[in-house]
Amino acid sequence: SPRPFHAASVFRMAKRTVARRPAAAPSAPRDEAPAAPLRKQQPKGSKPPRRSQRRRSGATSAGGEQEEALSPLAHALAQLAPDAEFDAAAREALEAISAVAQRTFGGEAWVLPFGSVVQGVHLQHSDLDLCVHVPGVAGPHPSRHFDNGQQVAALRKIMYNLTHDFEVVETRLFRTIKVPIILLRYGSRSGRVIELDISIGIQCDGVQKGSVDRLVRRLLAGAPAALPLVRLVKQWAKVEGLTEAFAGFLNSLGWTLLVLYWLIQRGDVRADAICGLDVDVLRVDRSHSLPAPLRGGLSQAPSV
């Protein structure tokens, strides 16, 4: 059974997430003892600065930029957010697989991103979920007796036309699976490796894939301060091995929705942004690319 969500578990996860500190600088020779730093004396009768003020003041770097002193947990939260290199490599991977799809199936084929990257809650090493629209090939269907033969054949054609920048990691093409996928690695020009999950079909039961992801994004766009908590819970669940749906746990989307529901019940996130929203508003076309990253707590109006 899943272990309870204790603060101790979160702190252990945060410690594992924090990157290794750089090696300490070599000590001065014994005959050259380093000078002791001067401590600024407080005037009599004045109070020392509060802890929150000291944290905000930070230190000034050589370039003149202000560097905030972060607690270990805050430092770990900051490291969970993907950097600009990940975003650039993910966009490059999307363009590369789009070129493969059009070379394989013609100009009418296109690729739709979905999943955590569209939600804006992806982590530093999250996968990029992509589905390919192939003319004449139906997407997944909720029916238990749906034949996935066309999807499997299309995925095999994609694998045959991959360039040397791609590596096939795993294939899940057996007949009993509802949504066949192939797992790829893409090596970007910067050297960053992006893992891709590729499936066929952009609709399921008449609803376009990624619709729920875009709803999640709209909620977080109105409450950017909630984004670090969502990432923290996703990372905690991943570290504790609680994200495997086939083992009876919630998947990554399930944990995200659970956190958002809790925040909505507390009043920290307003559901007005999605109440009464027409599903057609969430549909996107082939011109839609990866949205800009959400910046939790840094922007009051992230892109949706």
Secondary structure, DSSP 8 states (H G I E B T S, - for coil): ------HHHHHHHHHHHS-----------TTS-----------TT-----HHHHHHH-EE-TTS-EE----HHHHHHHHHS--HHHHHHHHHHHHHHHHHHHHHH-TT-EEEEESHHHHT---TT--EEEEEE-TT-----S-TT---HHHHHHHHHHHHT--TTEEEEEEE--TT-SS-EEEEEEE-TTS-EEEEEEEE-SEETTEETTHHHHHHHHHHHT-GGGHHHHHHHHHHHHHTT---GGGTS--HHHHHHHHHHHHHHHTSS-GGGTTT--GGGG---TT--------TTT-SS---
